[in-house]
Amino acid sequence: MSKPKPLYQPSNILLVEVPPQFITLCEASGASPQAALHGIAAMVLGLRYDADNRLVPLDGLA
């Protein structure tokens, strides 16, 4: 059985400069900086990740 293709294919790379304190907070929480930035971007867009790692509308905003 072949592995299913991911639904999201990144097409652009964005380089973001973050302060060292951001990295420290990410390390302290156990989150990667990439995951933290993905989460922040999702919140700004009114989305969240569900249990299957899919983006869905925030509760109450749908």
C-alpha positions in Angstrom: 0.0 0.0 0.0 1.5 3.4 -1.0 1.8 6.2 1.4 -0.9 8.9 0.8 0.2 12.2 -0.4 0.0 15.1 2.1 -2.8 17.5 1.5 -0.5 20.5 1.9 2.4 20.9 -0.4 4.6 23.9 0.6 5.3 26.1 -2.4 7.1 29.0 -0.8 9.7 29.4 1.8 9.6 32.4 4.2 12.6 33.3 6.2 11.6 35.1 9.5 13.9 36.7 11.9 12.8 36.1 15.5 14.4 37.3 18.7 16.4 34.9 20.8 13.7 35.0 23.5 11.3 33.4 21.1 13.6 30.5 20.6 14.1 30.2 24.4 10.4 30.1 25.0 9.9 27.5 22.3 12.6 25.3 23.8 11.1 25.7 27.3 7.7 24.7 26.0 8.9 21.8 23.9 7.6 23.3 20.7 9.7 23.9 17.6 9.9 27.5 16.4 8.3 26.3 13.1 5.4 24.7 14.9 4.9 27.8 17.1 4.9 30.1 14.0 2.4 27.8 12.2 0.2 28.0 15.3 0.4 31.8 15.5 -0.3 32.1 11.8 -3.3 29.8 12.1 -4.7 31.8 15.0 -4.3 35.1 13.1 -6.3 33.5 10.2 -9.0 32.2 12.6 -7.9 28.6 12.3 -6.7 25.8 14.5 -5.2 22.4 14.1 -7.5 19.5 14.9 -6.4 16.0 16.3 -5.6 14.9 12.7 -3.3 17.9 12.1 -5.8 19.5 9.8 -6.6 23.2 9.8 -10.2 23.9 10.8 -12.1 27.1 11.9 -11.7 28.1 15.5 -14.7 27.1 17.7 -17.3 29.8 17.7 -16.1 31.4 14.5 -17.6 29.0 12.0 
